[in-house]
Each structure stands twice: as structure tokens, then as C-alpha cells.
Amino acid sequence: MTTESTLKLNTPSAIATLVSFVVVVLAIGIFIGMQTAPGDWYRALEKPPFNQPNWIFGPVWTVHYVFIAIAGWRTFKKAPRSAAMNVWFAQILLNWAWSPVCFVLHQLWFALVILLGMLAAILFFIANRWPADRTSALLFCPYAAWVGFAGLLNLSLALLN
């Protein structure tokens, strides 16, 4: 296995792959976010007191998507056919599925199941990458915290409504 110190992440090919990861993750995430923006249905829901304002989602998710893309790129460069890469793909697919299920289908309980699966995948990714690529693991830590908070919010919305 290639170690972090010997892996060349600054070659033209590696940079092109990084740009591809960032562009794809951001573009799909932003597109889904724009297509599934919370509307009247969400505004009418009873919310817990710790509900954050809607404007915070855009900036927070943009940063998370960049971190997710960088961790995915690093994992792809180090272990393209690994359990960690499979879990990275699983978590991003679950991530992209959550907004349509919640804000379009209005299925709060199913959205919570998706979030729990996503959180499990995120935590597995962190545990898997920690010994081999601590940078990728650390890039997922704020994401894990945010998804944990989102799960608490999702559960609260499901219980209140």
C-alpha cells in the first residue's frame, strides 16, 4: 500500500482528479439543493427551539462538500478499489438522496433512516481512514458532527409533526 508520505498528490493528473471530485460533488449537491429547497411545507412544520435558520444550509453544505470531495479524492488516489472508497460512494449517494426524500416527498421518517445510514457510513469511513490517511478522516469529522445534528433535527421534526 502506498503511504501518505510517498503518494504524489501534486502531479497534474492528481490535481485534475481533485478538481473533478470537487466539481462533481459540488455541482450535484448544489443542483439537488436548488431543486429541493425547503418550501411552504417545511415552513409550516412545527420546529424545535434549536432549529437553525435556512440561510445557514448553503454555506455549511458548500464547505462540507469540498471536504467530502477532498477526502474522496485522497482515498481514490490511495485506495481506489477499497472498502473506504465504496463507503465514500455510499455516503455521498445517501447524502444526495436525503433532500429529495425530506423536502420533495415529505417523508421525515424515511429521511431519518437515510441520515442514520449516512452517519454510519461517515463514521465507518473515519474509522477506516484514520490509520491510513488521517487527513481524510479528519475532513469527515465536521461532516459527522453536522449529520449527527441534522439527525437530531430530523427526528425532532418527525416527532413534532
C-alpha positions in Angstrom: 0.0 0.0 0.0 1.3 3.5 -0.8 1.9 5.6 2.2 0.8 9.2 2.6 4.3 10.4 2.5 5.1 8.7 -0.8 1.9 9.3 -2.6 2.2 12.1 -5.2 -0.9 14.3 -4.8 0.6 17.3 -6.6 1.0 15.9 -10.1 -1.0 17.3 -13.0 -3.1 14.1 -13.1 -3.7 14.2 -9.3 -4.8 17.9 -9.5 -7.1 17.2 -12.4 -8.7 14.3 -10.4 -9.1 16.6 -7.4 -10.8 19.3 -9.5 -13.1 16.6 -10.9 -14.1 15.4 -7.5 -14.7 18.9 -6.2 -16.7 20.0 -9.3 -18.9 16.8 -9.4 -19.6 16.8 -5.6 -20.4 20.5 -5.5 -22.4 20.6 -8.7 -24.6 17.7 -7.8 -25.0 18.9 -4.2 -25.9 22.4 -5.3 -28.2 21.2 -8.0 -30.1 19.0 -5.6 -30.2 21.7 -3.0 -31.7 24.2 -5.5 -34.2 21.6 -6.8 -35.3 20.6 -3.3 -35.2 23.9 -1.4 -37.5 23.9 1.7 -40.8 25.5 0.7 -44.2 26.2 2.2 -44.5 22.6 3.6 -41.3 23.0 5.6 -42.1 26.5 6.7 -45.4 25.2 8.1 -43.8 22.4 10.2 -43.5 22.8 14.0 -39.8 23.1 14.7 -37.7 22.5 17.8 -36.1 25.5 19.5 -32.6 24.6 18.2 -33.7 24.7 14.6 -31.1 26.8 12.6 -32.1 29.4 10.1 -32.5 28.3 6.5 -29.7 30.6 5.2 -27.0 28.6 7.1 -27.5 25.4 5.0 -25.9 26.8 1.8 -22.6 27.9 3.3 -22.3 24.9 5.6 -23.0 22.3 2.9 -20.7 24.0 0.5 -17.8 23.6 2.9 -18.8 20.1 3.8 -19.0 19.2 0.1 -15.5 20.5 -0.5 -14.2 18.5 2.4 -16.1 15.4 1.2 -14.6 15.8 -2.3 -11.1 16.2 -1.0 -11.4 13.1 1.3 -12.9 11.1 -1.6 -10.0 12.2 -3.9 -7.4 11.3 -1.4 -9.0 7.9 -0.9 -9.3 7.4 -4.6 -5.6 8.2 -5.2 -4.5 5.9 -2.3 -7.1 3.0 -2.5 -9.4 3.3 -5.5 -10.8 -0.3 -5.0 -11.2 -0.3 -1.3 -13.9 -0.6 1.3 -13.3 3.0 2.2 -13.9 4.1 -1.4 -17.1 2.0 -1.5 -18.3 3.6 1.7 -17.4 7.1 0.4 -19.7 6.4 -2.6 -22.4 5.1 -0.3 -22.4 8.1 1.9 -22.5 10.6 -1.0 -25.4 8.8 -2.6 -27.2 8.8 0.8 -26.4 12.4 1.2 -27.8 13.3 -2.2 -30.9 11.2 -1.5 -31.8 12.9 1.7 -33.1 16.3 0.5 -35.5 14.9 -2.1 -36.9 12.4 0.4 -37.3 15.0 3.0 -38.3 18.2 1.1 -40.0 16.8 -2.0 -41.5 13.5 -0.8 -42.1 14.9 2.8 -41.1 11.6 4.3 -39.5 12.7 7.6 -39.1 9.1 9.0 -37.6 7.7 5.8 -35.3 10.8 5.6 -34.2 9.9 9.2 -33.4 6.3 8.1 -31.3 7.7 5.3 -29.5 10.1 7.7 -28.7 7.2 10.1 -27.3 5.2 7.2 -25.3 8.2 6.1 -23.9 8.8 9.6 -23.0 5.1 9.9 -21.1 5.3 6.6 -19.4 8.5 7.6 -18.2 7.0 10.9 -17.0 3.8 9.2 -15.1 6.0 6.7 -13.5 7.9 9.5 -12.5 4.7 11.4 -11.2 3.1 8.2 -9.1 6.0 7.1 -7.8 7.0 10.5 -4.7 4.7 10.4 -4.0 5.0 6.7 -4.9 8.7 5.9 -5.7 10.8 9.0 -6.3 13.9 6.8 -9.2 12.2 5.0 -10.6 11.0 8.4 -10.3 14.5 9.9 -12.0 16.1 6.9 -15.0 13.9 7.7 -15.2 14.8 11.4 -17.1 18.1 11.0 -19.4 16.4 8.5 -20.1 13.6 11.0 -21.0 16.3 13.6 -23.3 18.1 11.2 -25.1 15.0 10.1 -25.5 14.0 13.8 -27.1 17.3 14.5 -29.2 17.0 11.3 -30.4 13.6 12.5 -31.5 15.1 15.8 -33.3 17.9 14.0 -34.9 15.4 11.6 -36.0 13.2 14.5 -37.4 16.3 16.3 -39.4 17.3 13.2 -40.7 13.8 12.7 -41.9 13.7 16.3 -43.4 17.2 16.4 -45.2 16.7 13.1 
